[in-house]
Amino acid sequence: MRISEVDFGAKQPVDGYGPDFFRLGGEAHPAPLLVAPGIVQGWGGYADRDTLLALAGQVDVLLIGTGGQIAHIPADLRAALEEAGLGVEAMDSPAACRTYNVLLSEARRVALAVLPVG
């Protein structure tokens, strides 16, 4: 079997995380965090819906990391995001980071909003 390294180009995959940070391109960023095309910034959590809604038209899929355990996101938030045309997938933050990296490697239009794992 031949294994080859993924080339992400200018895009930055998540290459690590800890109790209160996520690391992209070797640089640690405090959690919660939003990562989207051309964006790496703090995220205000579920109450910060305007920041997520601004991604409509820029991404097809929004992965929401719910922290160390999988949880439902607020129903009104999900409804608003889906109404804006964003596909929303909620999962625990480690799984969201892994899924984000896979979709990024496939050149998909994806964003990641993650809560801390610890």
Secondary structure, DSSP 8 states (H G I E B T S, - for coil): --------TT---EEEEETTEEEETTEEEESSEEEETTEEEE--GGG-HHHHHTTBTTBSEEEEE-SSS-----HHHHHHHHHTT-EEEEE-HHHHHHHHHHHHHTT--EEEEE----
